[in-house]
């Protein structure tokens, strides 16, 4: 049984003393309501005796009132003991359950706090990962933009180099054409008849097969103004390279080449002769056909002579 704390019975004793004092003060002025014997018998039969005031009201003597006070004290003590015994037993029985509930509550609060900390850490890590991913994307975009700028700069530089090289080659060709044309004009003016006789005898020989063979080999290649091979030609560039195969130097100009030759009829034309027209020149292949570098659409092509062309022989 649980122990009753010290001083637990002070309250009942004080109550009993209070009842005795109240009975002593009111005994003289309170008329008798019940007989002493009746009050005593009721007190003996009951576990809860009447108070001291009730005893005096019943007309008991002071000695009888003391007896009743003692009985009242004993009853109060029994009541307090039983109450303390019940509370102690209940507390003893309920203590483990209360402890378990307290432990469960504390554990729940700890789990909630840990869950909140984990959630906060997860959000921080997610924000950090997103920030790092954005930084990586920005770095990739910046690197791609810089690489594109470098490629564009390199392409511009190469284009400028090609343009400069083409201008240099074109200037060299124009200078060579001017030089050849000047030399040819001097030879033509000094010995026109001798030059024509000498140059007409060469095409009649076996050497024209080299001119014709070279022209056939270039069929299908592309056209470009000012080009003289090996992969692209214009009209005078093709004839100049073809006649170079037999040692005849011609200027890179259709009018210059025409100025060095003489006109012959179509019936007298031979393979290897020049086919000349306004701003154009080609090589006669026989049977009214020719090979020439016409334009960027046709390229170097074998085709029939069209109107406006005539035959000239070197």
RODO-2510 file (C-alpha; in nm, 4 decimals, decimal comma):
residues 314
     n   res          X          Y          Z
     1     x     0,0000     0,0000     0,0000
     2     x     0,1302     0,3514    -0,0719
     3     x     0,2400     0,5527     0,2254
     4     x     0,0337     0,8497     0,3384
     5     x     0,2413     1,1703     0,3476
     6     x     0,3214     1,3320     0,6788
     7     x     0,0585     1,5808     0,7904
     8     x    -0,2160     1,4124     0,5870
     9     x    -0,4393     1,3882     0,8980
    10     x    -0,4031     1,7466     1,0094
    11     x    -0,7166     1,8499     0,8268
    12     x    -0,9531     1,5958     0,9958
    13     x    -0,8066     1,6739     1,3423
    14     x    -0,8588     2,0431     1,2842
    15     x    -1,2127     1,9779     1,1746
    16     x    -1,2782     1,7760     1,4909
    17     x    -1,1342     2,0469     1,7081
    18     x    -1,3482     2,3020     1,5274
    19     x    -1,6565     2,0939     1,5951
    20     x    -1,5694     2,0702     1,9665
    21     x    -1,5248     2,4459     1,9939
    22     x    -1,8466     2,5144     1,8050
    23     x    -2,0358     2,2735     2,0320
    24     x    -1,8958     2,4360     2,3454
    25     x    -2,0088     2,7823     2,2319
    26     x    -2,3564     2,6822     2,1219
    27     x    -2,4455     2,4317     2,3972
    28     x    -2,6028     2,6877     2,6330
    29     x    -2,8223     2,8597     2,3738
    30     x    -2,9399     2,5666     2,1605
    31     x    -3,2481     2,3807     2,2842
    32     x    -3,2517     2,0074     2,2852
    33     x    -3,3903     1,8623     1,9674
    34     x    -3,3167     1,5011     2,0247
    35     x    -3,2486     1,2896     2,3308
    36     x    -2,8899     1,2072     2,4198
    37     x    -2,9584     0,8389     2,4063
    38     x    -3,0875     0,8672     2,0504
    39     x    -2,7854     1,0620     1,9390
    40     x    -2,5477     0,8159     2,1076
    41     x    -2,7196     0,5160     1,9569
    42     x    -2,7032     0,6714     1,6126
    43     x    -2,3363     0,7438     1,6596
    44     x    -2,2616     0,3871     1,7690
    45     x    -2,4470     0,2363     1,4735
    46     x    -2,3045     0,4687     1,2050
    47     x    -1,9542     0,4862     1,0563
    48     x    -2,0095     0,8598     1,0053
    49     x    -2,0964     0,9930     1,3598
    50     x    -2,2755     1,3267     1,4027
    51     x    -2,0779     1,6373     1,4532
    52     x    -2,0116     1,7887     1,7945
    53     x    -2,2661     2,0631     1,7220
    54     x    -2,5343     1,8029     1,6553
    55     x    -2,4478     1,6347     1,9852
    56     x    -2,4927     1,9523     2,1774
    57     x    -2,8099     2,0254     1,9935
    58     x    -2,9326     1,6861     2,1144
    59     x    -2,8665     1,7968     2,4712
    60     x    -2,5594     1,5867     2,5450
    61     x    -2,3147     1,6699     2,8117
    62     x    -1,9612     1,7886     2,7592
    63     x    -1,8259     1,4375     2,8238
    64     x    -2,0634     1,2954     2,5710
    65     x    -1,9574     1,5646     2,3258
    66     x    -1,5965     1,4623     2,3706
    67     x    -1,6819     1,1020     2,3008
    68     x    -1,8630     1,2079     1,9897
    69     x    -1,5643     1,4206     1,8817
    70     x    -1,3346     1,1233     1,9210
    71     x    -1,5682     0,9128     1,7133
    72     x    -1,5867     1,1872     1,4520
    73     x    -1,2084     1,2054     1,4419
    74     x    -1,1810     0,8284     1,3985
    75     x    -1,4324     0,8344     1,1154
    76     x    -1,2486     1,1188     0,9433
    77     x    -0,9235     0,9324     0,9771
    78     x    -1,0774     0,6223     0,8167
    79     x    -1,2154     0,8360     0,5330
    80     x    -0,8820     1,0074     0,4679
    81     x    -0,6956     0,6755     0,4853
    82     x    -0,9319     0,5110     0,2397
    83     x    -0,9117     0,8133     0,0065
    84     x    -0,5332     0,8193     0,0260
    85     x    -0,5241     0,4436    -0,0285
    86     x    -0,7434     0,4740    -0,3382
    87     x    -0,5499     0,7637    -0,4829
    88     x    -0,2205     0,5924    -0,4182
    89     x    -0,3373     0,2727    -0,5790
    90     x    -0,4726     0,4612    -0,8802
    91     x    -0,1523     0,6617    -0,9117
    92     x     0,0535     0,3440    -0,8807
    93     x    -0,1532     0,1748    -1,1500
    94     x    -0,1646     0,4805    -1,3840
    95     x     0,2022     0,5820    -1,3525
    96     x     0,3468     0,3406    -1,6208
    97     x     0,0697     0,4326    -1,8674
    98     x     0,1318     0,8033    -1,8127
    99     x     0,5053     0,7490    -1,8558
   100     x     0,4506     0,5593    -2,1788
   101     x     0,2188     0,8288    -2,3099
   102     x     0,4713     1,0942    -2,2189
   103     x     0,7502     0,8996    -2,3924
   104     x     0,5318     0,8537    -2,7021
   105     x     0,4517     1,2251    -2,7095
   106     x     0,8165     1,3203    -2,6728
   107     x     0,9133     1,0708    -2,9438
   108     x     0,6436     1,2141    -3,1774
   109     x     0,7708     1,5682    -3,1222
   110     x     1,1284     1,4512    -3,1872
   111     x     1,0204     1,2766    -3,5074
   112     x     0,8322     1,5863    -3,6220
   113     x     1,1368     1,8033    -3,5545
   114     x     1,3630     1,5566    -3,7391
   115     x     1,1158     1,5438    -4,0302
   116     x     1,1115     1,9253    -4,0495
   117     x     1,4913     1,9366    -4,0438
   118     x     1,5112     1,6730    -4,3180
   119     x     1,2559     1,8608    -4,5294
   120     x     1,4474     2,1861    -4,4850
   121     x     1,7745     2,0141    -4,5802
   122     x     1,6039     1,8592    -4,8842
   123     x     1,4731     2,1991    -5,0010
   124     x     1,8168     2,3557    -4,9527
   125     x     1,9836     2,0745    -5,1506
   126     x     1,7210     2,1012    -5,4266
   127     x     1,7692     2,4779    -5,4527
   128     x     2,1464     2,4300    -5,4634
   129     x     2,1154     2,1645    -5,7352
   130     x     1,8880     2,3886    -5,9414
   131     x     2,1253     2,6807    -5,9025
   132     x     2,4236     2,4681    -6,0065
   133     x     2,2289     2,3306    -6,3059
   134     x     2,1394     2,6856    -6,4135
   135     x     2,5028     2,7869    -6,3816
   136     x     2,6115     2,4885    -6,5931
   137     x     2,3516     2,5729    -6,8606
   138     x     2,4662     2,9334    -6,8658
   139     x     2,8286     2,8197    -6,8989
   140     x     2,7382     2,5868    -7,1887
   141     x     2,5460     2,8617    -7,3647
   142     x     2,8309     3,1045    -7,3145
   143     x     3,0836     2,8515    -7,4470
   144     x     2,8622     2,7751    -7,7503
   145     x     2,8184     3,1457    -7,8226
   146     x     3,1934     3,2056    -7,7992
   147     x     3,2626     2,9049    -8,0237
   148     x     3,0109     3,0351    -8,2803
   149     x     3,1748     3,3768    -8,2723
   150     x     3,5161     3,2167    -8,3244
   151     x     3,3834     3,0124    -8,6190
   152     x     3,2282     3,3194    -8,7767
   153     x     3,5499     3,5145    -8,7322
   154     x     3,7501     3,2299    -8,8873
   155     x     3,5051     3,2029    -9,1783
   156     x     3,5295     3,5769    -9,2414
   157     x     3,9069     3,5578    -9,2316
   158     x     3,9136     3,2669    -9,4768
   159     x     3,6652     3,4420    -9,7074
   160     x     3,8805     3,7540    -9,7043
   161     x     4,1864     3,5449    -9,7848
   162     x     4,0068     3,3736   -10,0732
   163     x     3,8867     3,7061   -10,2095
   164     x     4,2350     3,8510   -10,1843
   165     x     4,3834     3,5451   -10,3546
   166     x     4,1260     3,5609   -10,6325
   167     x     4,1913     3,9293   -10,6857
   168     x     4,5638     3,8628   -10,6982
   169     x     4,5228     3,5820   -10,9516
   170     x     4,2830     3,7869   -11,1601
   171     x     4,5293     4,0736   -11,1667
   172     x     4,8083     3,8366   -11,2665
   173     x     4,5934     3,6950   -11,5480
   174     x     4,5016     4,0400   -11,6717
   175     x     4,8663     4,1427   -11,6688
   176     x     4,9624     3,8262   -11,8590
   177     x     4,6829     3,8833   -12,1116
   178     x     4,7912     4,2379   -12,1678
   179     x     5,1479     4,1247   -12,2185
   180     x     5,0512     3,8436   -12,4574
   181     x     4,8135     4,0682   -12,6466
   182     x     5,0808     4,3343   -12,6842
   183     x     5,3342     4,0793   -12,8079
   184     x     5,0815     3,9242   -13,0464
   185     x     4,9846     4,2619   -13,1823
   186     x     5,3476     4,3435   -13,2551
   187     x     5,4029     4,0136   -13,4348
   188     x     5,0767     4,0524   -13,6262
   189     x     5,1590     4,4027   -13,7429
   190     x     5,5180     4,3208   -13,8484
   191     x     5,4614     3,9999   -14,0383
   192     x     5,0935     3,9352   -14,0957
   193     x     5,1269     3,7211   -14,4050
   194     x     5,4179     3,5120   -14,2763
   195     x     5,2448     3,4486   -13,9403
   196     x     4,9233     3,3410   -14,1078
   197     x     5,1039     3,1040   -14,3422
   198     x     5,3013     2,9465   -14,0633
   199     x     5,0008     2,9033   -13,8354
   200     x     4,7787     2,7557   -14,1026
   201     x     5,0219     2,4798   -14,1749
   202     x     5,0279     2,3576   -13,8132
   203     x     4,6589     2,2790   -13,7779
   204     x     4,6696     2,0750   -14,0946
   205     x     4,9254     1,8438   -13,9400
   206     x     4,9069     1,5759   -13,6815
   207     x     4,9405     1,8167   -13,3876
   208     x     4,5672     1,9130   -13,3949
   209     x     4,4844     1,5744   -13,2361
   210     x     4,6324     1,7056   -12,9090
   211     x     4,4066     2,0159   -12,9258
   212     x     4,0997     1,7999   -12,9951
   213     x     4,1894     1,5436   -12,7276
   214     x     4,2392     1,8137   -12,4654
   215     x     3,9013     1,9695   -12,5530
   216     x     3,7258     1,6333   -12,5234
   217     x     3,8836     1,5743   -12,1804
   218     x     3,7335     1,8948   -12,0395
   219     x     3,3703     1,8229   -12,1350
   220     x     3,1486     1,8305   -11,8268
   221     x     3,3608     2,0688   -11,6223
   222     x     3,2136     2,3878   -11,4813
   223     x     3,2261     2,7428   -11,6110
   224     x     3,3675     3,0428   -11,4265
   225     x     3,4547     3,3789   -11,5716
   226     x     3,8289     3,4334   -11,5942
   227     x     3,9119     3,0655   -11,5214
   228     x     4,1608     2,8698   -11,7296
   229     x     4,1578     2,5274   -11,5677
   230     x     4,2198     2,2744   -11,4573
   231     x     3,8668     2,2262   -11,3192
   232     x     3,6832     2,5398   -11,4358
   233     x     3,7088     2,7375   -11,7592
   234     x     3,5682     3,0287   -11,9480
   235     x     3,5516     3,0217   -12,3315
   236     x     3,8923     3,1754   -12,4104
   237     x     4,0581     2,9946   -12,1171
   238     x     3,9577     2,6603   -12,2690
   239     x     4,0884     2,7398   -12,6171
   240     x     4,4068     2,8941   -12,4776
   241     x     4,4870     2,5759   -12,2802
   242     x     4,3949     2,3505   -12,5717
   243     x     4,6273     2,5292   -12,8152
   244     x     4,9015     2,5361   -12,5547
   245     x     4,9184     2,1572   -12,5982
   246     x     5,0708     2,2098   -12,9448
   247     x     5,2933     2,5009   -12,8468
   248     x     5,0704     2,7845   -12,9716
   249     x     5,0364     3,0721   -12,7250
   250     x     4,7019     3,2533   -12,7303
   251     x     4,5850     3,5435   -12,5162
   252     x     4,3120     3,4862   -12,2598
   253     x     4,0658     3,6861   -12,4639
   254     x     3,8189     3,5852   -12,7348
   255     x     3,8798     3,9058   -12,9328
   256     x     4,2573     3,8705   -12,9001
   257     x     4,2462     3,5127   -13,0261
   258     x     4,0216     3,6126   -13,3161
   259     x     4,2643     3,8899   -13,4081
   260     x     4,5428     3,6314   -13,4570
   261     x     4,3385     3,4112   -13,6970
   262     x     4,1761     3,4365   -14,0368
   263     x     3,8215     3,3481   -14,1370
   264     x     3,7469     3,0333   -14,3402
   265     x     3,4169     2,8990   -14,4710
   266     x     3,2272     2,6258   -14,2948
   267     x     3,2796     2,3958   -14,5865
   268     x     3,6574     2,4386   -14,5470
   269     x     3,6560     2,4041   -14,1674
   270     x     3,8708     2,1343   -14,0077
   271     x     3,8618     1,9895   -13,6537
   272     x     4,0755     2,2069   -13,4310
   273     x     3,9801     2,5398   -13,5922
   274     x     3,8408     2,8186   -13,3776
   275     x     3,4670     2,8833   -13,3608
   276     x     3,4282     3,2591   -13,3101
   277     x     3,1251     3,4741   -13,2247
   278     x     3,0564     3,8076   -13,0581
   279     x     3,2485     3,7831   -12,7282
   280     x     3,2802     3,4056   -12,7581
   281     x     3,5213     3,1401   -12,8858
   282     x     3,5252     2,7610   -12,9019
   283     x     3,6930     2,4641   -13,0810
   284     x     3,5460     2,3142   -13,3972
   285     x     3,5058     1,9309   -13,3786
   286     x     3,3733     1,8577   -13,7319
   287     x     3,0278     1,7892   -13,8738
   288     x     2,9017     2,1270   -13,7518
   289     x     2,9741     2,0442   -13,3843
   290     x     3,1967     2,2270   -13,1380
   291     x     3,3261     2,2162   -12,7772
   292     x     3,3097     2,5382   -12,5784
   293     x     3,2690     2,6738   -12,2249
   294     x     2,9391     2,8501   -12,2842
   295     x     2,8193     2,9801   -11,9456
   296     x     2,7640     2,8815   -11,5825
   297     x     2,4504     2,6880   -11,6830
   298     x     2,6065     2,4670   -11,9493
   299     x     2,9711     2,4506   -11,8437
   300     x     3,2105     2,2865   -12,0925
   301     x     2,9849     2,1126   -12,3432
   302     x     2,9893     1,9356   -12,6806
   303     x     2,7089     2,0809   -12,8944
   304     x     2,6022     2,1976   -13,2387
   305     x     2,7170     2,5341   -13,3707
   306     x     2,4427     2,7909   -13,3378
   307     x     2,3712     3,0887   -13,5619
   308     x     2,6047     3,3851   -13,5431
   309     x     2,9251     3,1795   -13,5229
   310     x     3,1931     3,1454   -13,7904
   311     x     3,5198     2,9516   -13,8372
   312     x     3,8673     3,1001   -13,8032
   313     x     4,2000     2,9258   -13,8445
   314     x     4,5356     3,0058   -13,6874
***
